[in-house]
Amino acid sequence: MIIQFNTDKTINGDVKHQEFFSDQIENELDRFRSHITRIEVHLTDQNGKKEGINDIRCLLEARIEGRKPIAVSDQADTVEQAVSGAIDKLKAALGTIMSRLKDH
């Protein structure tokens, strides 16, 4: 599973942060590893450098073998919370898709 990061200019996208979030994503989505070819992570600060509530957005796009990509997003006060929320939503979506595939 390849994990690709994209950040805007206001969010720190250094290697340390990418490794931390890549490990988190891989651990949380481990049971879907054989079905996912790539995950794209898009982190943006909706207000730029201004302060705001729930202004950090994490969009996760998962490329699944033989299927169209799916995308989920979450907004929170911090990057960590936004990534965690998006991972939870992606796990739920992938769980639904995989259970449907098993039923057919």
N, C-alpha and C positions, 0 to 999 in steps of 0.2 A: 504494500500500500504506500503510495507516494503522497506526501503531504506538502502542499505548496502554499506559501504565505504571501499575502498582499496586505500592505498597510498604507494608510495615508501619511502625510508628512508630520502629523501631530502625535502619532503613536510609535513608540519605540519598537522597531522590528529587527533588533540585533539578533545575532546567532543564539545568545543565551535564552532570550525569550522564545525564539522559534523552537529550540530544543525542549524547553519546559512544556510548551503547549503541544508540541508533537508527541511527547511522551504521554501527556494526559489524554490526548485524542486516541493514540494507539491503545492505551490501556483500557479506556472506556469502550472502545469499539472493537475490541479483540475478537469477540464472537462472530463479527461480520467480516473479518479480515479476508476470508477467501472469496467474498463477493465484491469487495470494493477494490477498484483499481487505483483511484486517486481521490484525494480530498483537497479542495481549495478552501483556504481560510481567508476571508476578507475582513479586516479590522478597520473601522473608521470612527472618528470622533465627529458626531453630527454637528456640534457647535464649534468646531475648530478649537482654538485655544481658549475660548470663553468657557466659564464654568457652567454646569447645567446638571440637571437630574436625568438619569438614564440616557446620557448622551453618547455612550460608547456602544457601537453596534458590531456584532459578530455575525457574519453570514458564513455558513458552512455549506459547501456544495459537494455532494458525494457522487462520484461516477461509479455506477454499478455495472458489472459485466452483463452485456446483453439487454440493458434497459436504459431508459432515458435518465439523465442525472436528476437528483432531487436536491432541493435547497431549503434550508431552514435558517432563521435568524433570531437573535435575541438582543435586547437592549438592556443595559445595566449601568450602574455608576462606575464600575471598574472593568478593565479588560478581563481580569480573571473571572468575574461574575458573568460577563457577557459570553465568554468562551464556554464556561461551565453550563450555562443555560442553553446555549445552542447545541452543545453535545447531548444534553438530556433530550432535547426535541428531536435531534437526529437519531438517537437510539430508539425513540418511540416510533418514528417514521420507518426506520429500517426494520424494526420488529414487525410492524404491520405488513410491510412489503414481503418479508421473508415468510411470514405465516400464510400469506395469500399464495405464494409460490408453492409452498408445501401442500396446500389444499388442492392444487390442480394437478 
